[in-house]
Amino acid sequence: MYYGVFHIIKAVIFDMDGTLLDSEGMSAVATDYGFRRVLGRGITEEENADLIGRPVKKILSQWFPEKGDEIYETGRKYYNDNISSIRVYPGIREMLEKLSGMNLRMAVVTSSHRTDAETLLNIFGIMKYFQFYVGQEDTIYQKPDPDPLILALKKLHVKNTDCIYVGDQPYDIIAAHGAGIRPLGAVWGSGKVERMEQYHPEAILKAPEEVVKLISEMQ
């Protein structure tokens, strides 16, 4: 489903968790593990929904000033111990290879820690497609604030009108709108069409190959 009028683009920025990598499920399990070990209860559906796509450590510290860090570190250890269960979504490698062949500048903007992003992008062999990645530590504010995307634009040396951003959560769409970047909603993973439509992305894409098709039509 496509909305609006597109122009030739020079760069593509991607969210990581839930967009490139099927990692949201493991993140939820790991955080639940941290809750159970430290608080003696599991995470609620509402709490988990509030954490998706956001800087987990920062939010947990706000929710639980005395135990937030312990919850996070306990969950993070579980996550790292089970990182082999994470997968690249089908079609992502092929999409990145084709976009690379179109001479587009590409970057990743994630609310994950830089070290985690580097580890995952390298493990799955897709780091080579990106000029850089912006992690949680790179800006004071994270998505849905536009600052991480604004930083990425500066590092890519492109105007916001020459770039698109692909993400799977409402926070991604909000951040892109705030930065003046055209947002594309990815619903091949954890993203949901109904939620995306409420935040008015310029396109909702059901498979990675649709990113290539859409950009090809812009060139």
Order of alpha helices (4+ residues) and beta strands (2+ residues): beta-beta-alpha-alpha-alpha-alpha-beta-alpha-beta-alpha-beta-alpha-beta-alpha-beta-alpha-beta-alpha
